[in-house]
Amino acid sequence: MTERPADTFAALRIPNFRRYVLALFTLTLGIQVQGTVVGWQVYDLTRDPLALGLVGLAEALPAISMSLFAGHVADHHDRRRIALRAMYVLVGCSIALWWLAAPTPAGLGALANQARVHGIYAVIVVSGVARAFLQPARQALSAELVPRALYSNAITWRSGSWQMAAVLGPALGGTLYALGGTMLAYTVDALLMAVAVGMLISVRHRSPVREVSDEPALTALFGGLRFLRGEPLLLSALTLDLFSVLFGGAVALLPVFANEILQAGPEGLGLLRAAPAVGAVCSSIALTRWPPFGHTGRNLLLAVSGFGACMIGFGLSRSFALSLAFLAVGGAFDMVSVVVRSLMLQTRTPEQLLGRVSAVNQIFIGSSNEIGAFESGLTARWWGAVASVVVGGVATLGVVATVAWRVPALRRLRSLTP
């Protein structure tokens, strides 16, 4: 069993990891501001829930298509340098969104709005490519900055910092949008991402030199997939999260709920987007003291089940306060799943494969958020936003039941060590 370190702040006492966490926090804060404003802006320009789903699809498709190559690159080059270059592109995307938010010239009307939406989609596609390279390099880099004994503690702080930024970012984005519109929000977004670049530059670390493999390039490219085929427990955990996020994601439809169902406006949208992260932060604080590794498999299945149930409750709620509560509790359950899955991945994967396996994880988990956003937007157009979220929550519970039945070893899993 993985032991909890006696010092709750052990990983944060390592300077490079502390700077890494600050870079992750600032970058995520900017991304969350951007995501909140893009969603509201696109819906305001189109009044079409499918357009919100297309935002997710525009980011997911390039991320999925480039992920395996990006993981291969992360396993053969300096991971910090790769992450920095991807972040430079993300800063450029924020500046491009700021430029696209400029006031429309008089007389252009609907034509200008359509061109602006298409421009936003194009920027999101570029950011998807950058994310494809950033995620495996960033995740693998974090494992290099701390000793193996502190992996559990480091993952909890890494996930907690991400969630803390996800608490503040949407609320900040909604407030900035209400105060100064898209121009102000995208200005702050670009500044936050630039600060994140500076923090990662201050991390004094170079990835260890790895021996060049003599295996064919195509074989090396699919190394992560081959490894996962031999790790059924890890593969089942990733599959569980893939489908739960795919079916249980209500975030893409939050502008619809905030505007039409809960009558909450842009400030309410920021709070709704922040609520899952509030629950996740509270959960992460608890997990630093009480890690969920006594009955790991059972806890993972219960956490994903709780997440699905909360999505059903959110879809049926007509109270703003109750909707916030369902999202917050769902975020707390999701945090348990994130910590368990991340530690499984990091402890069961050889260091030389960590980039490629992280890239597969990105396809399974990261891009499923965007594909799930498209699925939610499409089903919302067919059935309405409420039915889309409720059916997604029910489907999540079905996925949990199927995985628990088909992979009994996951139910019985206690230790996270191979």
C-alpha positions in Angstrom: 0.0 0.0 0.0 1.2 3.5 -0.8 2.0 5.3 2.5 1.1 8.8 3.2 4.1 10.9 4.0 4.3 12.2 7.6 4.7 15.8 6.3 1.6 16.9 4.5 3.6 19.6 2.7 6.5 17.4 1.8 6.3 17.8 -2.0 5.9 21.6 -1.7 9.2 21.9 0.2 11.0 21.0 -3.0 11.7 24.3 -4.8 11.3 23.1 -8.3 8.1 21.3 -7.6 6.8 24.4 -5.8 7.5 26.6 -8.8 6.0 24.0 -11.1 2.7 24.0 -9.0 2.6 27.8 -9.2 3.1 27.7 -13.0 0.3 25.1 -13.2 -2.0 27.2 -11.0 -1.5 30.4 -13.0 -1.8 28.7 -16.4 -5.0 26.9 -15.3 -6.4 30.2 -13.9 -6.0 31.8 -17.3 -7.4 28.8 -19.2 -10.5 28.8 -16.9 -11.0 32.5 -17.5 -10.7 31.9 -21.2 -13.1 28.9 -21.2 -15.8 30.8 -19.3 -15.6 33.8 -21.6 -15.4 31.8 -24.8 -18.5 29.7 -23.8 -20.5 32.8 -23.0 -19.3 34.7 -26.0 -20.1 31.9 -28.5 -23.5 31.3 -27.0 -24.2 35.1 -27.0 -23.3 35.3 -30.7 -25.2 32.1 -31.8 -27.8 31.2 -29.2 -27.2 27.6 -30.3 -26.2 24.9 -27.7 -24.6 22.9 -30.5 -22.2 25.8 -31.0 -20.9 25.3 -27.5 -20.3 21.6 -28.2 -18.4 22.6 -31.4 -16.0 24.6 -29.2 -15.1 21.4 -27.4 -14.9 19.5 -30.6 -12.5 22.1 -32.1 -10.1 21.6 -29.3 -10.5 17.8 -28.9 -9.9 16.7 -32.5 -6.4 18.1 -32.9 -5.5 17.1 -29.3 -6.5 13.5 -30.0 -4.8 13.4 -33.4 -1.5 14.7 -32.1 -1.4 13.1 -28.7 0.5 9.9 -29.5 3.2 11.8 -31.4 3.3 14.4 -28.5 3.8 11.6 -26.0 6.6 10.1 -28.1 8.3 13.5 -28.2 7.9 13.9 -24.4 9.8 10.6 -23.9 12.7 11.6 -26.1 13.3 15.3 -25.4 13.5 17.7 -22.5 10.0 17.8 -21.1 10.3 21.2 -19.5 11.3 22.7 -22.9 8.4 21.1 -24.7 5.9 22.4 -22.0 7.3 25.9 -22.4 7.0 25.9 -26.1 3.4 24.7 -25.9 2.7 27.5 -23.4 4.1 30.1 -25.7 1.5 29.0 -28.2 -1.3 29.3 -25.7 -0.2 32.8 -24.8 -0.5 33.6 -28.6 -4.0 32.1 -28.7 -5.1 34.3 -25.8 -3.8 37.4 -27.7 -5.7 36.2 -30.8 -8.9 35.9 -28.9 -8.4 39.4 -27.5 -8.0 40.7 -31.1 -11.1 38.8 -32.2 -13.1 40.4 -29.4 -12.6 43.9 -30.8 -15.9 45.8 -31.5 -17.6 45.0 -34.8 -17.5 47.7 -37.4 -20.9 49.4 -38.0 -23.0 47.9 -40.7 -21.5 44.3 -40.8 -23.9 42.8 -38.3 -24.6 39.0 -38.6 -21.8 38.5 -41.2 -19.2 39.9 -38.8 -20.6 37.7 -35.9 -20.3 34.6 -38.1 -16.7 35.4 -39.0 -15.9 36.0 -35.4 -17.3 32.7 -34.3 -15.3 30.9 -37.1 -12.2 32.8 -35.9 -12.7 31.6 -32.4 -13.0 28.0 -33.6 -9.7 28.4 -35.5 -7.9 29.7 -32.4 -9.3 26.8 -30.3 -8.0 24.3 -32.9 -4.5 25.8 -32.5 -4.8 25.7 -28.7 -5.8 22.0 -29.0 -2.6 21.2 -30.8 -0.6 23.1 -28.1 -2.4 21.2 -25.3 -1.6 17.9 -27.0 2.1 18.6 -26.5 1.7 20.3 -23.1 -0.2 17.6 -21.2 2.1 14.6 -21.5 5.3 16.7 -21.1 3.8 18.5 -18.1 2.6 15.3 -16.4 5.8 13.4 -17.0 7.8 16.5 -15.8 6.1 16.5 -12.5 7.2 12.9 -11.8 10.8 14.0 -12.4 10.7 16.8 -9.8 9.9 14.7 -6.7 11.2 11.3 -5.4 9.0 8.3 -5.9 8.1 8.2 -2.2 6.4 11.5 -2.5 4.3 10.7 -5.6 1.0 10.5 -3.7 1.6 13.7 -1.9 2.8 15.5 -5.1 -0.2 14.3 -7.1 -2.6 15.5 -4.5 -1.0 19.0 -4.4 -0.8 19.1 -8.2 -4.5 18.2 -8.6 -5.5 20.5 -5.7 -3.7 23.5 -7.2 -5.4 22.8 -10.6 -8.7 22.6 -8.9 -8.1 25.8 -6.8 -7.4 27.6 -10.1 -10.6 26.1 -11.5 -12.5 27.5 -8.5 -11.2 31.0 -9.0 -10.9 31.1 -12.8 -14.6 30.8 -13.8 -15.7 33.2 -11.1 -13.0 35.6 -12.2 -13.9 35.1 -15.9 -17.6 35.8 -15.2 -16.8 38.9 -13.2 -14.4 40.3 -15.8 -17.0 39.6 -18.5 -19.7 41.5 -16.5 -17.4 44.4 -15.7 -15.5 45.0 -19.0 -16.7 42.5 -21.6 -14.5 40.1 -23.6 -11.6 42.5 -24.2 -10.9 42.9 -20.5 -11.3 39.2 -19.8 -9.0 38.1 -22.6 -6.4 40.7 -21.5 -6.3 39.2 -18.0 -6.2 35.7 -19.5 -3.1 36.5 -21.6 -1.3 38.1 -18.6 -2.0 35.1 -16.4 -0.6 32.7 -19.1 2.5 34.9 -19.5 3.1 34.8 -15.7 2.8 31.0 -15.9 5.5 30.9 -18.6 7.8 32.9 -16.3 7.2 30.5 -13.4 8.1 27.5 -15.5 11.2 29.2 -16.8 12.3 29.5 -13.2 12.2 25.7 -12.7 15.8 24.6 -12.9 15.6 21.1 -14.3 16.6 19.2 -17.3 15.0 15.8 -18.2 17.5 12.9 -17.9 19.2 11.7 -21.1 17.4 8.6 -22.4 18.9 6.0 -24.6 17.7 6.1 -28.1 15.7 3.0 -28.9 16.4 1.0 -32.0 12.7 0.0 -32.4 10.9 1.3 -35.5 9.4 4.8 -35.2 5.8 3.6 -35.6 6.3 0.9 -32.9 7.8 3.4 -30.5 4.9 5.8 -31.2 2.3 3.2 -30.0 4.4 2.2 -27.0 2.0 3.6 -24.5 -1.0 1.7 -26.0 1.0 -1.5 -26.0 1.9 -1.0 -22.4 -1.7 -0.4 -21.3 -2.8 -3.5 -23.0 -0.7 -5.4 -20.5 -2.1 -3.4 -17.6 -5.8 -4.3 -17.4 -6.3 -2.6 -14.0 -4.9 0.7 -15.3 -6.7 0.4 -18.6 -10.0 -0.2 -16.8 -9.5 2.8 -14.6 -8.9 5.0 -17.6 -11.8 3.5 -19.4 -14.1 4.2 -16.5 -13.1 7.9 -16.4 -13.3 8.2 -20.2 -17.0 7.2 -20.4 -18.0 8.9 -17.1 -16.6 12.2 -18.4 -18.0 11.6 -21.9 -21.5 11.0 -20.6 -21.5 13.0 -17.4 -20.1 16.3 -18.5 -22.6 19.1 -17.9 -20.0 21.9 -18.0 -20.5 22.6 -21.7 -24.2 23.4 -21.1 -23.7 25.7 -18.1 -24.3 28.8 -20.3 -27.7 27.4 -21.2 -28.5 26.6 -17.5 -27.3 29.9 -16.3 -29.1 31.9 -18.9 -32.4 30.1 -19.5 -33.1 27.6 -16.7 -31.6 29.2 -13.5 -31.7 32.8 -14.7 -28.3 33.6 -13.2 -26.5 35.7 -15.8 -22.8 35.7 -16.5 -21.9 36.1 -12.8 -24.0 33.0 -12.1 -22.2 31.2 -14.9 -18.9 31.8 -13.3 -20.2 30.4 -10.0 -21.6 27.4 -11.7 -18.3 26.7 -13.4 -16.4 27.2 -10.2 -18.7 24.9 -8.1 -17.2 21.5 -9.1 -13.7 22.8 -8.4 -14.8 24.1 -4.9 -15.8 20.6 -4.1 -12.6 19.2 -5.6 -10.4 21.5 -3.5 -12.2 20.6 -0.3 -11.8 16.9 -1.3 -8.1 17.4 -2.1 -7.5 19.0 1.3 -9.1 15.9 3.0 -7.1 13.6 0.7 -3.7 15.0 1.9 -4.6 13.5 5.3 -6.9 10.6 4.4 -5.8 9.1 1.0 -8.4 6.8 -0.6 -6.0 3.9 -0.9 -7.3 1.4 1.7 -9.8 -0.1 -0.7 -8.7 1.7 -3.9 -10.8 -0.1 -6.5 -14.0 0.1 -4.4 -13.4 3.8 -3.7 -12.8 4.6 -7.4 -16.1 2.9 -8.4 -18.0 4.6 -5.6 -16.5 8.0 -6.5 -17.6 7.8 -10.2 -21.0 6.6 -9.1 -21.4 9.6 -6.9 -20.3 11.8 -9.7 -23.0 10.4 -12.0 -25.7 10.7 -9.4 -24.8 14.4 -8.8 -25.1 15.1 -12.6 -28.6 13.7 -12.5 -29.5 15.9 -9.5 -28.0 18.9 -11.2 -30.0 18.3 -14.4 -33.3 18.0 -12.4 -32.7 21.0 -10.1 -34.4 24.4 -10.6 -32.8 26.0 -7.6 -29.5 27.9 -8.1 -28.3 27.0 -4.6 -29.1 23.3 -5.0 -27.5 23.2 -8.5 -24.3 24.7 -7.0 -24.4 22.0 -4.3 -24.8 19.2 -6.8 -21.9 20.5 -8.9 -19.7 20.9 -5.8 -20.3 17.4 -4.4 -19.8 16.0 -7.9 -16.5 17.8 -8.1 -15.5 16.2 -4.7 -16.2 12.8 -6.0 -14.3 13.5 -9.2 -11.3 14.6 -7.3 -11.1 11.1 -5.6 -11.1 9.5 -9.1 -8.4 11.9 -10.4 -6.0 11.2 -7.5 -6.5 7.4 -7.7 -6.1 7.3 -11.5 -3.1 9.6 -11.5 -1.2 7.7 -8.9 -2.0 4.4 -10.6 -0.6 5.8 -13.8 2.5 7.3 -12.2 3.4 4.3 -10.1 2.7 1.5 -12.6 4.3 3.2 -15.7 8.1 2.9 -16.4 9.7 6.4 -16.5 10.8 6.0 -20.1 7.2 5.4 -21.1 5.5 8.0 -18.9 5.1 10.6 -21.7 3.5 8.1 -24.1 1.2 6.7 -21.4 0.3 10.2 -20.3 -0.6 11.0 -23.9 -3.0 8.0 -24.0 -4.4 9.2 -20.7 -4.9 12.6 -22.4 -6.9 10.9 -25.2 -8.9 8.9 -22.7 -9.6 11.7 -20.1 -8.5 15.1 -21.3 -10.1 15.0 -24.8 -13.2 13.2 -23.5 -14.1 16.5 -21.8 -14.2 18.2 -25.2 -15.9 15.2 -27.0 -18.3 15.1 -24.1 -19.0 18.8 -24.6 -19.9 18.1 -28.2 -22.1 15.1 -27.2 -23.8 17.3 -24.6 -24.4 20.1 -27.1 -25.7 17.7 -29.7 -28.1 15.9 -27.3 -29.2 19.2 -25.9 -30.3 20.3 -29.4 -32.2 17.0 -29.8 -33.8 16.6 -26.4 -33.1 19.9 -24.5 -30.4 20.7 -21.9 -32.1 19.1 -18.9 -32.6 15.7 -20.6 -29.1 15.8 -22.0 -27.6 16.1 -18.5 -29.9 13.6 -16.8 -29.4 10.9 -19.5 -25.6 11.5 -19.3 -25.7 10.9 -15.5 -27.7 7.7 -15.9 -25.3 6.5 -18.6 -22.4 7.2 -16.2 -24.0 4.9 -13.6 -24.4 2.3 -16.3 -20.7 2.5 -17.2 -19.7 2.0 -13.5 -21.9 -1.1 -13.2 -20.5 -2.5 -16.4 -16.8 -2.0 -15.4 -17.5 -3.4 -11.9 -19.0 -6.5 -13.5 -16.5 -7.0 -16.2 -13.3 -6.3 -14.2 -13.8 -7.9 -10.8 -10.0 -7.4 -10.1 -10.7 -3.6 -9.9 -13.4 -4.1 -7.3 -10.9 -6.1 -5.2 -7.9 -3.7 -5.7 -6.4 -2.5 -2.5 -2.7 -1.6 -3.1 -1.6 0.9 -5.8 1.8 -0.6 -6.1 2.4 -3.1 -9.0 
